[in-house]
Amino acid sequence: MLSTLTKPAVLLVVGIGLLLNPVYFASDDLTGSGTEITYTVEAIENESDAERVVEFSEQTLRCGTEQACALERQIASEGAVEYNGSVQTLYGSELDQWNPYTDAWKRYKLVTINNEFYIPTTEYWDNVTVLGHENATTMEALDHIAVPSNETTSNVRRAIETGSITLTDQRIPEFERSDPIAHDGDVYYGTRSTSNWGLSEGILLGRLSLFITGGSLIVSAWSRQGR
């Protein structure tokens, strides 16, 4: 196509192309800025850390003053509850429809009431459902909700093996949900820190150079057109 154009027209097209190119110069977004997210991963080595991780995991239903948790409190104080019918749980037939990499947990796996941990249990027979609780220690609760590393994304395993991982405008679902991760006999948890960054010096200089070159070509094309 360029071969059919006059030289001033070619200069004009190239010059306009150079002026527009900086819009796409940065790989992250149109402004060249982005958000760096660093996940730092550590092994859980004591009960105090374990309690904190279990408490704030999205898999844990926290029955505090902000939530009534009437059924859970009744089970914890009076024992199992029976009723006719069945209940729908995360596990079983629904498991294949759940994506652990992106989806939030559909149902809690642990309950905490008055600093005590309980593992919900469900039994069903003769069209009767029995809902109960199994009391669990802090470490038992941690093991119960820990997600095996082979069921996580590659970024999780990389963060565990290296101690941290930094991503740009990308999040790791498991760490966003505060899931503890079981890996090679230990359980790990990740913390997040973010920082915003703007245009780098290299991008600024590159854009300036392209603008100057493109502007010069356009001026040259208009000068040649007028001759």
Salt bridges, closest charged atoms under 4 A:
ASP49 OD1 - ARG52 NH2 3.32
GLU176 OE2 - ARG171 NH1 3.56
GLU176 OE1 - ARG192 NH1 2.61
ASP179 OD2 - ARG177 NE 2.97
ASP184 OD2 - HIS183 NE2 3.28
